[in-house]
Amino acid sequence: MFLKTRKQLAAQFEPAADYGFFGPDSVSWKVWGHPTSYILGFARSVTIEHFDPNLAASVVQSGGVKARPHTRYARTMRYFSMVAFGATEPTAKAADILVKVHSKAIGHDPVTGGTYDANDPSSQLWIHITAWHSILYCYEKFGPGKLSAAEELQYWQECARAAELQTIDPADVPRDREAVRAYFDAWRPRLAGSEDAQDMIDFILHLDVALPPDLEKWKRASLMPVIRILSKAVVSTYPKHMRALGDVHQSALMDAAVLAPTKLIHLVLAKSLNARMLLMGMLAPDAMETGAPAVLGLPAKNPITMTPREAQAKYGYDIPAQAHLAMRAKQQERVFKQHEKPSDDGLRESEELIGQMFAHAG
């Protein structure tokens, strides 16, 4: 196979309009741009998230993950890539549209007996911290190792900045390792290993569900040994109480056994830009538009960064907590008072920015 140089790879992509919310000197680009984020960090976060019974109810009742796992993975990776690396204007727009998309993710939670709302700031914060923590955890465990103390502080400061793209109050975001641990400790009594949560975790942990449905059988078969290793590597990051909640069983011996091959896989990916581009192109091609220029060091057209609040003000978007309140109220009325399904407002609009809902959408 013909291997391309960095320059040849970079020539396939358009420079970003600007450096987004972090830029090439940020710790976020360093950590989120490492191959450990592509599968390990992502899979760890989206499985652990299901221990929030509200989130599990939302995912199961929408049916999207099981109905279209590849495009769901690709859309989520595209959005994460935009937040980490994307230019300010399209990312601010995508965040605004996502409030509309989440407005339909409301309903009754059979575990708690209450209701759920994907735009709820507490639920959003759980997802946000779980994602940023998982990406960093896998970077340190399977990648280059621990950040310096200064880098870690900067990472969590940048995590708080990214929270401005969600309905979260940035003041609620923990800003250092101890605060993150305290956050997870505080959430522990709220976690639930429901049947739905266990079922979704088991489904996602197969990992091959994220592969394109039309991938040739020989390619899928050739990837399966690596996928099995990575699946066990994800489980090796779970604390004991989460394994018990998720009914996930793996020995300490297996935890240790997958460490070296998983680190080797990611070392190869880190050293080979061709391999990284090939992997991302297969798993989430839409994410490459924003992620690849950053990974390849392609200079932005305008080498500036700004905060999400600055971008929202500049481009005319409300902060997410205050966005589309009338629409969100109508969805609440439909679901909780009229007992109808929520409208699909925002879903089709989201396809332009974060990818197709279905693999063969016309």
C-alpha positions as YAML, in Angstrom:
chain: A
units: angstrom
residues:
- id: 1
  name: MET
  ca: [0.00, 0.00, 0.00]
- id: 2
  name: PHE
  ca: [1.27, 3.44, -0.92]
- id: 3
  name: LEU
  ca: [2.10, 5.47, 2.17]
- id: 4
  name: LYS
  ca: [1.58, 9.21, 2.04]
- id: 5
  name: THR
  ca: [3.74, 11.87, 3.61]
- id: 6
  name: ARG
  ca: [2.34, 14.30, 6.17]
- id: 7
  name: LYS
  ca: [2.25, 16.95, 3.44]
- id: 8
  name: GLN
  ca: [0.33, 14.65, 1.11]
- id: 9
  name: LEU
  ca: [-2.14, 13.75, 3.82]
- id: 10
  name: ALA
  ca: [-2.61, 17.39, 4.77]
- id: 11
  name: ALA
  ca: [-3.32, 18.29, 1.13]
- id: 12
  name: GLN
  ca: [-6.56, 16.28, 1.35]
- id: 13
  name: PHE
  ca: [-8.07, 18.66, 3.90]
- id: 14
  name: GLU
  ca: [-9.13, 22.28, 4.02]
- id: 15
  name: PRO
  ca: [-7.55, 24.46, 6.71]
- id: 16
  name: ALA
  ca: [-9.90, 25.36, 9.54]
- id: 17
  name: ALA
  ca: [-11.33, 28.87, 9.56]
- id: 18
  name: ASP
  ca: [-9.72, 29.40, 12.97]
- id: 19
  name: TYR
  ca: [-8.25, 27.39, 15.85]
- id: 20
  name: GLY
  ca: [-11.54, 27.00, 17.65]
- id: 21
  name: PHE
  ca: [-11.70, 27.10, 21.42]
- id: 22
  name: PHE
  ca: [-8.29, 25.64, 22.33]
- id: 23
  name: GLY
  ca: [-5.67, 25.71, 19.58]
- id: 24
  name: PRO
  ca: [-2.43, 23.82, 18.91]
- id: 25
  name: ASP
  ca: [-0.78, 24.86, 22.20]
- id: 26
  name: SER
  ca: [-3.61, 23.45, 24.29]
- id: 27
  name: VAL
  ca: [-3.52, 20.29, 26.36]
- id: 28
  name: SER
  ca: [-6.90, 19.35, 24.90]
- id: 29
  name: TRP
  ca: [-5.40, 19.04, 21.41]
- id: 30
  name: LYS
  ca: [-2.57, 16.95, 22.83]
- id: 31
  name: VAL
  ca: [-4.87, 14.52, 24.66]
- id: 32
  name: TRP
  ca: [-7.93, 14.41, 22.40]
- id: 33
  name: GLY
  ca: [-5.71, 14.18, 19.33]
- id: 34
  name: HIS
  ca: [-4.02, 11.00, 20.56]
- id: 35
  name: PRO
  ca: [-5.27, 7.66, 19.14]
- id: 36
  name: THR
  ca: [-6.33, 6.49, 22.61]
- id: 37
  name: SER
  ca: [-9.33, 8.81, 22.27]
- id: 38
  name: TYR
  ca: [-10.70, 7.26, 19.08]
- id: 39
  name: ILE
  ca: [-12.02, 4.01, 20.52]
- id: 40
  name: LEU
  ca: [-10.86, 3.44, 24.09]
- id: 41
  name: GLY
  ca: [-11.70, 6.81, 25.61]
- id: 42
  name: PHE
  ca: [-14.92, 7.07, 23.66]
- id: 43
  name: ALA
  ca: [-16.10, 3.53, 24.48]
- id: 44
  name: ARG
  ca: [-15.23, 3.94, 28.15]
- id: 45
  name: SER
  ca: [-17.22, 7.16, 28.42]
- id: 46
  name: VAL
  ca: [-20.33, 6.06, 26.53]
- id: 47
  name: THR
  ca: [-20.60, 2.82, 28.48]
- id: 48
  name: ILE
  ca: [-20.06, 4.34, 31.93]
- id: 49
  name: GLU
  ca: [-22.57, 7.08, 31.10]
- id: 50
  name: HIS
  ca: [-25.33, 4.47, 31.14]
- id: 51
  name: PHE
  ca: [-25.08, 4.12, 34.91]
- id: 52
  name: ASP
  ca: [-27.08, 7.35, 35.04]
- id: 53
  name: PRO
  ca: [-30.61, 5.87, 34.90]
- id: 54
  name: ASN
  ca: [-31.93, 9.01, 33.21]
- id: 55
  name: LEU
  ca: [-29.44, 8.65, 30.38]
- id: 56
  name: ALA
  ca: [-30.09, 4.91, 30.04]
- id: 57
  name: ALA
  ca: [-33.81, 5.57, 29.77]
- id: 58
  name: SER
  ca: [-33.22, 8.23, 27.12]
- id: 59
  name: VAL
  ca: [-30.95, 6.00, 25.04]
- id: 60
  name: VAL
  ca: [-33.14, 2.91, 25.24]
- id: 61
  name: GLN
  ca: [-36.40, 4.74, 24.54]
- id: 62
  name: SER
  ca: [-34.94, 6.56, 21.54]
- id: 63
  name: GLY
  ca: [-33.61, 3.27, 20.15]
- id: 64
  name: GLY
  ca: [-30.97, 5.08, 18.09]
- id: 65
  name: VAL
  ca: [-27.86, 3.30, 19.34]
- id: 66
  name: LYS
  ca: [-29.06, -0.21, 18.54]
- id: 67
  name: ALA
  ca: [-30.87, 0.77, 15.35]
- id: 68
  name: ARG
  ca: [-27.91, 2.61, 13.81]
- id: 69
  name: PRO
  ca: [-24.79, 2.12, 15.94]
- id: 70
  name: HIS
  ca: [-22.29, 3.12, 13.23]
- id: 71
  name: THR
  ca: [-23.91, 6.45, 12.36]
- id: 72
  name: ARG
  ca: [-24.62, 7.16, 16.05]
- id: 73
  name: TYR
  ca: [-20.91, 6.61, 16.77]
- id: 74
  name: ALA
  ca: [-19.88, 8.69, 13.76]
- id: 75
  name: ARG
  ca: [-22.18, 11.60, 14.67]
- id: 76
  name: THR
  ca: [-20.99, 11.63, 18.27]
- id: 77
  name: MET
  ca: [-17.34, 11.49, 17.22]
- id: 78
  name: ARG
  ca: [-17.98, 14.28, 14.72]
- id: 79
  name: TYR
  ca: [-19.44, 16.50, 17.43]
- id: 80
  name: PHE
  ca: [-16.66, 15.69, 19.92]
- id: 81
  name: SER
  ca: [-14.14, 16.48, 17.19]
- id: 82
  name: MET
  ca: [-15.80, 19.82, 16.52]
- id: 83
  name: VAL
  ca: [-15.72, 20.76, 20.20]
- id: 84
  name: ALA
  ca: [-12.05, 19.82, 20.55]
- id: 85
  name: PHE
  ca: [-10.69, 21.01, 17.20]
- id: 86
  name: GLY
  ca: [-13.40, 22.68, 15.14]
- id: 87
  name: ALA
  ca: [-13.64, 26.29, 14.09]
- id: 88
  name: THR
  ca: [-15.70, 28.54, 16.32]
- id: 89
  name: GLU
  ca: [-18.67, 29.39, 14.09]
- id: 90
  name: PRO
  ca: [-19.76, 25.90, 12.93]
- id: 91
  name: THR
  ca: [-19.15, 24.47, 16.39]
- id: 92
  name: ALA
  ca: [-21.22, 27.16, 18.09]
- id: 93
  name: LYS
  ca: [-23.98, 26.47, 15.56]
- id: 94
  name: ALA
  ca: [-23.76, 22.70, 16.12]
- id: 95
  name: ALA
  ca: [-24.02, 23.20, 19.88]
- id: 96
  name: ASP
  ca: [-27.10, 25.36, 19.39]
- id: 97
  name: ILE
  ca: [-28.74, 22.76, 17.16]
- id: 98
  name: LEU
  ca: [-27.90, 20.03, 19.65]
- id: 99
  name: VAL
  ca: [-30.11, 21.76, 22.22]
- id: 100
  name: LYS
  ca: [-32.95, 21.30, 19.73]
- id: 101
  name: VAL
  ca: [-32.04, 17.64, 19.20]
- id: 102
  name: HIS
  ca: [-31.91, 17.03, 22.95]
- id: 103
  name: SER
  ca: [-35.29, 18.73, 23.41]
- id: 104
  name: LYS
  ca: [-36.94, 15.56, 22.10]
- id: 105
  name: ALA
  ca: [-34.95, 13.31, 24.46]
- id: 106
  name: ILE
  ca: [-37.47, 13.60, 27.29]
- id: 107
  name: GLY
  ca: [-39.71, 11.08, 28.95]
- id: 108
  name: HIS
  ca: [-40.36, 8.89, 31.98]
- id: 109
  name: ASP
  ca: [-37.56, 7.02, 33.71]
- id: 110
  name: PRO
  ca: [-38.78, 3.58, 34.82]
- id: 111
  name: VAL
  ca: [-35.90, 3.13, 37.26]
- id: 112
  name: THR
  ca: [-36.27, 6.32, 39.31]
- id: 113
  name: GLY
  ca: [-39.97, 6.79, 38.68]
- id: 114
  name: GLY
  ca: [-39.28, 10.36, 37.63]
- id: 115
  name: THR
  ca: [-38.66, 12.04, 34.30]
- id: 116
  name: TYR
  ca: [-35.57, 12.66, 32.23]
- id: 117
  name: ASP
  ca: [-34.50, 15.54, 30.02]
- id: 118
  name: ALA
  ca: [-31.29, 15.37, 27.97]
- id: 119
  name: ASN
  ca: [-30.93, 19.14, 28.32]
- id: 120
  name: ASP
  ca: [-30.92, 18.93, 32.11]
- id: 121
  name: PRO
  ca: [-27.66, 20.57, 33.30]
- id: 122
  name: SER
  ca: [-26.94, 17.80, 35.81]
- id: 123
  name: SER
  ca: [-27.29, 15.10, 33.16]
- id: 124
  name: GLN
  ca: [-25.19, 17.13, 30.74]
- id: 125
  name: LEU
  ca: [-22.47, 17.57, 33.36]
- id: 126
  name: TRP
  ca: [-22.36, 13.81, 34.02]
- id: 127
  name: ILE
  ca: [-21.83, 13.14, 30.32]
- id: 128
  name: HIS
  ca: [-19.28, 15.92, 29.98]
- id: 129
  name: ILE
  ca: [-17.10, 14.95, 32.94]
- id: 130
  name: THR
  ca: [-17.31, 11.25, 32.11]
- id: 131
  name: ALA
  ca: [-16.11, 11.95, 28.57]
- id: 132
  name: TRP
  ca: [-13.25, 14.28, 29.50]
- id: 133
  name: HIS
  ca: [-12.15, 12.03, 32.34]
- id: 134
  name: SER
  ca: [-12.28, 8.87, 30.19]
- id: 135
  name: ILE
  ca: [-10.30, 10.45, 27.36]
- id: 136
  name: LEU
  ca: [-7.60, 11.54, 29.82]
- id: 137
  name: TYR
  ca: [-7.65, 8.23, 31.73]
- id: 138
  name: CYS
  ca: [-7.04, 6.19, 28.56]
- id: 139
  name: TYR
  ca: [-4.39, 8.63, 27.36]
- id: 140
  name: GLU
  ca: [-2.47, 8.12, 30.62]
- id: 141
  name: LYS
  ca: [-3.02, 4.35, 30.88]
- id: 142
  name: PHE
  ca: [-2.53, 3.27, 27.27]
- id: 143
  name: GLY
  ca: [-0.78, 6.25, 25.71]
- id: 144
  name: PRO
  ca: [2.20, 8.46, 26.59]
- id: 145
  name: GLY
  ca: [1.53, 8.50, 30.33]
- id: 146
  name: LYS
  ca: [0.57, 11.09, 32.90]
- id: 147
  name: LEU
  ca: [0.43, 14.77, 32.17]
- id: 148
  name: SER
  ca: [2.51, 17.15, 34.22]
- id: 149
  name: ALA
  ca: [0.73, 18.82, 37.13]
- id: 150
  name: ALA
  ca: [0.53, 22.09, 35.17]
- id: 151
  name: GLU
  ca: [-0.82, 20.33, 32.08]
- id: 152
  name: GLU
  ca: [-3.48, 18.54, 34.08]
- id: 153
  name: LEU
  ca: [-4.70, 21.77, 35.63]
- id: 154
  name: GLN
  ca: [-4.85, 23.31, 32.17]
- id: 155
  name: TYR
  ca: [-6.76, 20.29, 30.85]
- id: 156
  name: TRP
  ca: [-9.51, 20.67, 33.44]
- id: 157
  name: GLN
  ca: [-9.64, 24.43, 32.86]
- id: 158
  name: GLU
  ca: [-10.20, 23.66, 29.18]
- id: 159
  name: CYS
  ca: [-12.85, 21.11, 30.15]
- id: 160
  name: ALA
  ca: [-14.72, 23.89, 31.93]
- id: 161
  name: ARG
  ca: [-14.39, 26.08, 28.84]
- id: 162
  name: ALA
  ca: [-15.88, 23.34, 26.65]
- id: 163
  name: ALA
  ca: [-18.82, 23.08, 29.07]
- id: 164
  name: GLU
  ca: [-19.96, 26.50, 27.82]
- id: 165
  name: LEU
  ca: [-21.18, 24.66, 24.70]
- id: 166
  name: GLN
  ca: [-23.72, 22.73, 26.79]
- id: 167
  name: THR
  ca: [-26.52, 23.63, 29.18]
- id: 168
  name: ILE
  ca: [-24.03, 23.22, 32.05]
- id: 169
  name: ASP
  ca: [-23.11, 26.03, 34.42]
- id: 170
  name: PRO
  ca: [-19.30, 26.13, 33.94]
- id: 171
  name: ALA
  ca: [-18.94, 26.99, 37.63]
- id: 172
  name: ASP
  ca: [-20.07, 23.43, 38.41]
- id: 173
  name: VAL
  ca: [-17.22, 21.83, 36.45]
- id: 174
  name: PRO
  ca: [-14.44, 20.38, 38.67]
- id: 175
  name: ARG
  ca: [-11.07, 21.97, 37.94]
- id: 176
  name: ASP
  ca: [-8.51, 19.43, 39.22]
- id: 177
  name: ARG
  ca: [-7.99, 15.72, 39.86]
- id: 178
  name: GLU
  ca: [-9.24, 15.78, 43.45]
- id: 179
  name: ALA
  ca: [-12.36, 17.72, 42.49]
- id: 180
  name: VAL
  ca: [-13.07, 15.22, 39.71]
- id: 181
  name: ARG
  ca: [-12.73, 12.34, 42.17]
- id: 182
  name: ALA
  ca: [-15.07, 14.12, 44.57]
- id: 183
  name: TYR
  ca: [-17.56, 14.61, 41.73]
- id: 184
  name: PHE
  ca: [-17.62, 10.89, 40.91]
- id: 185
  name: ASP
  ca: [-17.87, 10.00, 44.60]
- id: 186
  name: ALA
  ca: [-20.87, 12.30, 44.94]
- id: 187
  name: TRP
  ca: [-22.53, 10.71, 41.91]
- id: 188
  name: ARG
  ca: [-21.98, 7.12, 43.10]
- id: 189
  name: PRO
  ca: [-25.26, 6.86, 45.08]
- id: 190
  name: ARG
  ca: [-27.15, 8.02, 41.99]
- id: 191
  name: LEU
  ca: [-25.77, 5.28, 39.73]
- id: 192
  name: ALA
  ca: [-27.88, 2.26, 38.81]
- id: 193
  name: GLY
  ca: [-27.02, -1.03, 37.13]
- id: 194
  name: SER
  ca: [-30.45, -1.47, 35.57]
- id: 195
  name: GLU
  ca: [-31.22, -4.15, 33.00]
- id: 196
  name: ASP
  ca: [-31.28, -1.46, 30.33]
- id: 197
  name: ALA
  ca: [-27.89, -0.11, 31.41]
- id: 198
  name: GLN
  ca: [-26.33, -3.58, 31.47]
- id: 199
  name: ASP
  ca: [-27.83, -4.43, 28.09]
- id: 200
  name: MET
  ca: [-26.50, -1.25, 26.47]
- id: 201
  name: ILE
  ca: [-23.04, -1.65, 28.01]
- id: 202
  name: ASP
  ca: [-22.83, -5.23, 26.75]
- id: 203
  name: PHE
  ca: [-23.95, -4.09, 23.29]
- id: 204
  name: ILE
  ca: [-21.41, -1.28, 23.04]
- id: 205
  name: LEU
  ca: [-18.53, -3.30, 24.49]
- id: 206
  name: HIS
  ca: [-18.53, -5.54, 21.45]
- id: 207
  name: LEU
  ca: [-17.04, -2.46, 19.73]
- id: 208
  name: ASP
  ca: [-17.45, -3.97, 16.25]
- id: 209
  name: VAL
  ca: [-20.95, -2.44, 16.24]
- id: 210
  name: ALA
  ca: [-19.25, 0.86, 15.40]
- id: 211
  name: LEU
  ca: [-17.81, -0.54, 12.18]
- id: 212
  name: PRO
  ca: [-19.49, 0.40, 8.89]
- id: 213
  name: PRO
  ca: [-22.35, -2.03, 8.21]
- id: 214
  name: ASP
  ca: [-21.15, -2.53, 4.63]
- id: 215
  name: LEU
  ca: [-17.52, -3.28, 5.60]
- id: 216
  name: GLU
  ca: [-16.18, -6.25, 3.67]
- id: 217
  name: LYS
  ca: [-16.30, -9.49, 5.66]
- id: 218
  name: TRP
  ca: [-12.56, -10.10, 5.37]
- id: 219
  name: LYS
  ca: [-11.78, -6.65, 6.76]
- id: 220
  name: ARG
  ca: [-14.19, -7.14, 9.65]
- id: 221
  name: ALA
  ca: [-12.69, -10.56, 10.39]
- id: 222
  name: SER
  ca: [-9.13, -9.21, 10.28]
- id: 223
  name: LEU
  ca: [-10.03, -6.48, 12.78]
- id: 224
  name: MET
  ca: [-11.74, -8.76, 15.28]
- id: 225
  name: PRO
  ca: [-8.59, -9.83, 17.22]
- id: 226
  name: VAL
  ca: [-7.69, -6.17, 17.82]
- id: 227
  name: ILE
  ca: [-11.30, -5.32, 18.68]
- id: 228
  name: ARG
  ca: [-11.40, -8.07, 21.30]
- id: 229
  name: ILE
  ca: [-8.22, -6.75, 22.90]
- id: 230
  name: LEU
  ca: [-9.56, -3.20, 22.94]
- id: 231
  name: SER
  ca: [-12.87, -4.32, 24.43]
- id: 232
  name: LYS
  ca: [-11.08, -6.02, 27.31]
- id: 233
  name: ALA
  ca: [-8.85, -2.96, 27.68]
- id: 234
  name: VAL
  ca: [-11.93, -0.78, 28.14]
- id: 235
  name: VAL
  ca: [-13.21, -3.09, 30.88]
- id: 236
  name: SER
  ca: [-9.80, -2.98, 32.56]
- id: 237
  name: THR
  ca: [-10.38, 0.73, 33.23]
- id: 238
  name: TYR
  ca: [-13.64, 0.20, 35.13]
- id: 239
  name: PRO
  ca: [-13.49, 0.50, 38.92]
- id: 240
  name: LYS
  ca: [-14.82, -2.52, 40.83]
- id: 241
  name: HIS
  ca: [-18.13, -0.94, 41.80]
- id: 242
  name: MET
  ca: [-18.92, -0.15, 38.16]
- id: 243
  name: ARG
  ca: [-18.09, -3.70, 37.09]
- id: 244
  name: ALA
  ca: [-20.55, -4.95, 39.70]
- id: 245
  name: LEU
  ca: [-23.23, -2.51, 38.54]
- id: 246
  name: GLY
  ca: [-22.69, -3.42, 34.91]
- id: 247
  name: ASP
  ca: [-22.49, -7.18, 35.55]
- id: 248
  name: VAL
  ca: [-19.14, -7.08, 33.75]
- id: 249
  name: HIS
  ca: [-16.72, -9.80, 34.75]
- id: 250
  name: GLN
  ca: [-12.99, -9.78, 33.98]
- id: 251
  name: SER
  ca: [-10.09, -11.07, 36.01]
- id: 252
  name: ALA
  ca: [-7.16, -9.02, 37.26]
- id: 253
  name: LEU
  ca: [-4.98, -11.32, 35.17]
- id: 254
  name: MET
  ca: [-6.84, -10.31, 32.00]
- id: 255
  name: ASP
  ca: [-6.63, -6.65, 33.01]
- id: 256
  name: ALA
  ca: [-2.86, -7.00, 33.17]
- id: 257
  name: ALA
  ca: [-2.60, -9.14, 30.03]
- id: 258
  name: VAL
  ca: [-4.23, -6.59, 27.72]
- id: 259
  name: LEU
  ca: [-2.13, -3.65, 28.91]
- id: 260
  name: ALA
  ca: [0.99, -4.29, 26.81]
- id: 261
  name: PRO
  ca: [-0.74, -5.16, 23.50]
- id: 262
  name: THR
  ca: [-3.12, -2.21, 23.87]
- id: 263
  name: LYS
  ca: [-0.24, 0.19, 24.47]
- id: 264
  name: LEU
  ca: [1.57, -1.30, 21.46]
- id: 265
  name: ILE
  ca: [-1.47, -0.84, 19.21]
- id: 266
  name: HIS
  ca: [-1.69, 2.82, 20.16]
- id: 267
  name: LEU
  ca: [2.04, 3.37, 19.89]
- id: 268
  name: VAL
  ca: [1.87, 2.14, 16.29]
- id: 269
  name: LEU
  ca: [-1.10, 4.41, 15.60]
- id: 270
  name: ALA
  ca: [0.66, 7.37, 17.23]
- id: 271
  name: LYS
  ca: [3.75, 6.80, 15.09]
- id: 272
  name: SER
  ca: [1.89, 6.21, 11.82]
- id: 273
  name: LEU
  ca: [-0.22, 9.06, 10.49]
- id: 274
  name: ASN
  ca: [-1.32, 6.82, 7.63]
- id: 275
  name: ALA
  ca: [-2.70, 4.24, 10.04]
- id: 276
  name: ARG
  ca: [-4.47, 6.90, 12.10]
- id: 277
  name: MET
  ca: [-6.09, 8.48, 9.07]
- id: 278
  name: LEU
  ca: [-7.13, 5.06, 7.78]
- id: 279
  name: LEU
  ca: [-8.72, 4.13, 11.11]
- id: 280
  name: MET
  ca: [-10.58, 7.39, 11.52]
- id: 281
  name: GLY
  ca: [-11.66, 7.37, 7.89]
- id: 282
  name: MET
  ca: [-13.24, 3.97, 8.43]
- id: 283
  name: LEU
  ca: [-14.87, 4.65, 11.81]
- id: 284
  name: ALA
  ca: [-15.96, 8.27, 11.54]
- id: 285
  name: PRO
  ca: [-15.09, 9.92, 8.23]
- id: 286
  name: ASP
  ca: [-17.17, 13.00, 9.05]
- id: 287
  name: ALA
  ca: [-14.97, 13.64, 12.09]
- id: 288
  name: MET
  ca: [-11.88, 13.87, 9.90]
- id: 289
  name: GLU
  ca: [-12.91, 17.21, 8.44]
- id: 290
  name: THR
  ca: [-12.27, 18.87, 11.79]
- id: 291
  name: GLY
  ca: [-9.90, 16.43, 13.49]
- id: 292
  name: ALA
  ca: [-7.41, 15.71, 10.71]
- id: 293
  name: PRO
  ca: [-6.20, 19.31, 10.13]
- id: 294
  name: ALA
  ca: [-5.37, 19.59, 13.83]
- id: 295
  name: VAL
  ca: [-3.64, 16.20, 13.99]
- id: 296
  name: LEU
  ca: [-1.68, 16.96, 10.84]
- id: 297
  name: GLY
  ca: [-0.65, 20.42, 12.01]
- id: 298
  name: LEU
  ca: [-2.41, 22.28, 9.20]
- id: 299
  name: PRO
  ca: [-2.39, 26.03, 10.05]
- id: 300
  name: ALA
  ca: [-5.79, 27.67, 10.39]
- id: 301
  name: LYS
  ca: [-6.79, 30.45, 8.01]
- id: 302
  name: ASN
  ca: [-7.12, 32.78, 10.99]
- id: 303
  name: PRO
  ca: [-4.83, 31.68, 13.85]
- id: 304
  name: ILE
  ca: [-7.08, 32.81, 16.68]
- id: 305
  name: THR
  ca: [-9.06, 31.13, 19.46]
- id: 306
  name: MET
  ca: [-12.00, 32.37, 21.47]
- id: 307
  name: THR
  ca: [-14.19, 31.06, 24.26]
- id: 308
  name: PRO
  ca: [-17.59, 29.54, 23.48]
- id: 309
  name: ARG
  ca: [-19.26, 32.49, 25.20]
- id: 310
  name: GLU
  ca: [-17.37, 34.88, 22.93]
- id: 311
  name: ALA
  ca: [-18.36, 32.81, 19.90]
- id: 312
  name: GLN
  ca: [-22.02, 32.64, 20.94]
- id: 313
  name: ALA
  ca: [-22.10, 36.41, 21.32]
- id: 314
  name: LYS
  ca: [-20.31, 37.02, 18.03]
- id: 315
  name: TYR
  ca: [-22.44, 34.66, 15.93]
- id: 316
  name: GLY
  ca: [-25.77, 35.45, 17.57]
- id: 317
  name: TYR
  ca: [-26.52, 32.29, 19.57]
- id: 318
  name: ASP
  ca: [-28.03, 32.17, 23.03]
- id: 319
  name: ILE
  ca: [-26.04, 30.38, 25.67]
- id: 320
  name: PRO
  ca: [-27.29, 26.76, 25.61]
- id: 321
  name: ALA
  ca: [-29.07, 26.89, 29.00]
- id: 322
  name: GLN
  ca: [-31.27, 29.69, 27.62]
- id: 323
  name: ALA
  ca: [-31.56, 28.49, 24.03]
- id: 324
  name: HIS
  ca: [-34.84, 27.42, 22.37]
- id: 325
  name: LEU
  ca: [-36.88, 27.66, 25.57]
- id: 326
  name: ALA
  ca: [-40.19, 27.93, 23.70]
- id: 327
  name: MET
  ca: [-39.42, 24.85, 21.63]
- id: 328
  name: ARG
  ca: [-38.35, 22.92, 24.71]
- id: 329
  name: ALA
  ca: [-41.58, 23.91, 26.48]
- id: 330
  name: LYS
  ca: [-43.63, 22.66, 23.51]
- id: 331
  name: GLN
  ca: [-41.83, 19.32, 23.61]
- id: 332
  name: GLN
  ca: [-42.57, 19.06, 27.34]
- id: 333
  name: GLU
  ca: [-46.23, 19.85, 26.63]
- id: 334
  name: ARG
  ca: [-46.45, 17.17, 23.91]
- id: 335
  name: VAL
  ca: [-44.82, 14.43, 25.97]
- id: 336
  name: PHE
  ca: [-45.96, 15.02, 29.54]
- id: 337
  name: LYS
  ca: [-49.41, 16.59, 29.05]
- id: 338
  name: GLN
  ca: [-50.64, 15.44, 25.65]
- id: 339
  name: HIS
  ca: [-48.87, 12.05, 25.94]
- id: 340
  name: GLU
  ca: [-47.62, 12.25, 22.38]
- id: 341
  name: LYS
  ca: [-44.20, 11.60, 20.91]
- id: 342
  name: PRO
  ca: [-41.89, 14.64, 20.71]
- id: 343
  name: SER
  ca: [-41.42, 16.26, 17.34]
- id: 344
  name: ASP
  ca: [-38.26, 15.65, 15.33]
- id: 345
  name: ASP
  ca: [-37.38, 19.35, 15.14]
- id: 346
  name: GLY
  ca: [-33.61, 19.75, 14.94]
- id: 347
  name: LEU
  ca: [-32.75, 16.21, 13.84]
- id: 348
  name: ARG
  ca: [-32.62, 16.82, 10.11]
- id: 349
  name: GLU
  ca: [-31.05, 20.22, 10.70]
- id: 350
  name: SER
  ca: [-28.28, 18.50, 12.64]
- id: 351
  name: GLU
  ca: [-27.31, 16.28, 9.71]
- id: 352
  name: GLU
  ca: [-25.67, 19.14, 7.83]
- id: 353
  name: LEU
  ca: [-23.25, 19.75, 10.69]
- id: 354
  name: ILE
  ca: [-22.71, 16.46, 12.49]
- id: 355
  name: GLY
  ca: [-23.48, 13.80, 9.91]
- id: 356
  name: GLN
  ca: [-26.25, 11.60, 8.50]
- id: 357
  name: MET
  ca: [-28.73, 9.92, 10.82]
- id: 358
  name: PHE
  ca: [-28.78, 6.81, 8.66]
- id: 359
  name: ALA
  ca: [-26.04, 5.19, 6.65]
- id: 360
  name: HIS
  ca: [-27.93, 5.46, 3.36]
- id: 361
  name: ALA
  ca: [-29.93, 8.63, 3.95]
- id: 362
  name: GLY
  ca: [-30.71, 10.38, 0.69]
...
